[in-house]
Amino acid sequence: MAGTKDGGRAAAATNRAKYGADFYAKIGAMGGKKGRTGGFYADRELARVAGAKGGRISRRTKKVA
């Protein structure tokens, strides 16, 4: 039954029985707490500069005239 919808439901039931009804809420909260809103979200100017650099790099081959 591995990889089927029924198997997934059985695994979820097992996880809830072993680790409590709030098992999925707990692991979801762990992931949410690990997030640190940084990177481009924190520095709009950095995103602008990085986007400009990426835009200058052409993926097309140079046409020989």
C-alpha positions in Angstrom: 0.0 0.0 0.0 3.0 2.3 0.0 2.6 5.3 -2.2 -1.2 5.2 -2.4 -3.9 7.4 -0.9 -5.0 4.6 1.4 -1.4 4.1 2.5 -1.0 7.7 3.3 -4.2 7.7 5.4 -2.9 4.7 7.3 0.5 6.3 7.9 -1.2 9.5 9.1 -3.4 7.4 11.5 -0.3 5.6 12.8 1.5 8.9 13.4 -1.4 10.4 15.2 -1.7 7.2 17.4 2.0 7.2 18.2 2.7 10.9 18.7 -0.6 12.5 19.5 -3.5 14.1 17.6 -1.5 17.3 17.1 1.5 15.6 15.4 1.1 17.5 12.1 0.6 20.8 13.9 3.8 20.3 15.9 6.0 19.5 12.8 4.4 22.3 10.9 5.2 24.7 13.8 8.8 23.5 13.8 9.2 24.4 10.2 7.6 27.8 10.7 9.9 28.7 13.6 13.0 27.9 11.5 12.1 30.5 9.0 14.0 33.8 9.2 12.5 36.4 6.9 15.7 37.6 5.4 17.4 37.7 2.0 15.6 39.6 -0.7 12.6 40.3 1.6 14.8 42.2 4.0 16.8 44.2 1.4 14.9 45.4 -1.7 18.0 47.1 -3.1 19.9 43.9 -3.0 17.2 42.2 -4.9 17.3 45.0 -7.5 21.0 44.7 -8.0 20.9 40.9 -8.2 18.1 41.0 -10.7 20.0 43.5 -12.9 23.1 41.2 -12.9 20.9 38.2 -13.9 19.3 40.2 -16.6 22.6 41.1 -18.2 23.6 37.4 -18.6 22.2 36.3 -21.9 21.3 32.6 -22.4 21.2 33.1 -26.2 24.2 32.2 -28.3 26.0 35.0 -30.0 25.0 35.3 -33.7 28.0 35.5 -36.1 27.1 37.9 -38.9 
